[in-house]
Amino acid sequence: MRTARVRDDSRNTVYRVSNGVVGSAGQVILGPRERRKLEAILRRLGKLYVIAILSVRVWPTGYQVVCSAPAEAPDRATVEARFQSRYGKHAPLPDLDDPEVLSHWADRLRNVSFLFKDLAQCFTQWYNQTAMGGKRVGTVWRDRFKSTIVKAARQLLAAIAGTRSPDSRMAAAAFAESGWAVFCERHPGLANALAELRDTLVEAPGILADWLLPTFHHRVPGMPLWRS
């Protein structure tokens, strides 16, 4: 029996999501073309969802995505703007004047499960019809995706850096740029995710302190705590 996914709507939450391709070795291979398409689909879906994609890694047999979902559901104006961004200004909208419909879509657009179900469906459709010339049927993916909540800043940096060691200096050094303000401008999604995990920085002494801790607990003027 499948169990419910772990989900935390009480705060802006960072998730690490992964999945693998179906079948025996070599049956489905995610090469450069497939990687580009997977990333393109995520960008397209990102116009609709209010979930920030922080990192995408694709290898021949699967992928890992680090993303962040906001605690607050988007308001009506945001839902409408997201639909228009994704489908165009003249595309028909759901009846957002209906409170139940608005509530449904506001929750859906910040729900990681819906985002990655859409990703799986869109990629499978493209792969079967285009990459395989319509000669293949069935899903590309081995199972439903796996997701875990990233609870510490060092885990977030390690996941994005692609290292198994949460204490690796490389994980932090990859993002140690010329100050927190510049870092916020270049990586707003990651900066906000780190801001949510600021209380966990004590778990990584010597890794982040040199460049992050001195200014980390003071928000940059004009920068919101969260950007979708």
Buried (B, 14 or more C-beta within 10 A) or exposed (E): EEEEBEBEBEEBBBBBBBBBBBEEEEEBEBEEEBBEBBBEBBEEBBEBBBBBBBBBBBEEBBBBBBBBBBEEBBEEEBBBBBBBEBEEEEEEEEEBEEEEBBEBBBEBBBBBBBBBEBBBBBBBEBBBEEBEEEEEEEBBBBEBBEBBBBEBBBBBBBBBBEBEEBBBBEBBEBBBEEBBBEBBEEBBBBBBBBBBBEEBBEBBEEBBBEBBBEEBEEEBEEBEEBBB
